[in-house]
Amino acid sequence: MGKLEMIGGQLIATHVEAVLGIASGHGSRFFRGFGKETREKWSEFVNLLETEVPEAETESAIRGARKMFAAFGQWMSGID
């Protein structure tokens, strides 16, 4: 799988493995998602978003996702 075919978490895992010199899945497993099934699972998730989240709630869903990623970033940075 080329870099352009990878989903974000897989790119992060590859970088973490290279920087830390660890084997794939040993210390980076969180970012690997569902492994070979990640692309399929992601497609299913996107389909659910497109079909189940009403247009009126799109902005709220985006704000929630941004807050989650901000909280995750703070946690990873060690900031309280």
N, C-alpha and C positions, 0 to 999 in steps of 0.2 A: 504494500500500500504506500503510495507516494504521499508526500507532505500535503499536497493540494487535495488529497482524498480523505485526509484525517479530519476528525471532529476535534474541537478545541481541547477537550480533556486528554485525548490521545496525544496531541501535540505537547501538552504540558507534561504528560508522563514521559514521553521520549526525551524531552529536555531535562527533566529531573534525573532520569536514569543516566544520561550522558554527563551531567554536571557532578553528580554524586558517585558515578562509577558503579552503579548497581545494576543487577540483572532485571530484565523486564518483569514487572509484576511484583518485585520484592522491594516494597517501600513506595511504590507508585500505583499500586493496585486501585486505589480510590479513583484515580483519574482515568482508568481504563474502562470504566462503565461496565457494559455487558460484553466486553471483548469483541469477538467477531460479529456479534449480534447488535452492537451499538448503533450502527447506521440504520438498521431496520427499526429498532426501538425508537430512535430519534424521529424517523419518518412517521411512525405511529403517533408519537407525542405531538408533532407538528400538525398532523391531520386532526387530532382531537382539539387542539387549540383553534384551528380554522373552522371546525364544525360545531364545537360545543361552547365556545366562549362568545357570548353575544357581542356584537359590534360596540354597543354602549359600554361594555365592561373591558374593552381592549386596553384603554389607557390605564385603568386600575391594575390590570394584570401586568402591564409593563412596569408600572411604578413598584409593584410588589417584587418583581424579578430584580429590578435595580437595587432595591433595599436589601434583598437577600445577598446579591453579589457584593454589595458594599460591606455588609456584615461579615461575609466570608473573607473578604480582603482584609478587614481590620483584624479578624481572628488570626489570619495567616501572618500578619505583620506584628502581632503581639501587642496591638494597641487596644486599650480598654475603652 
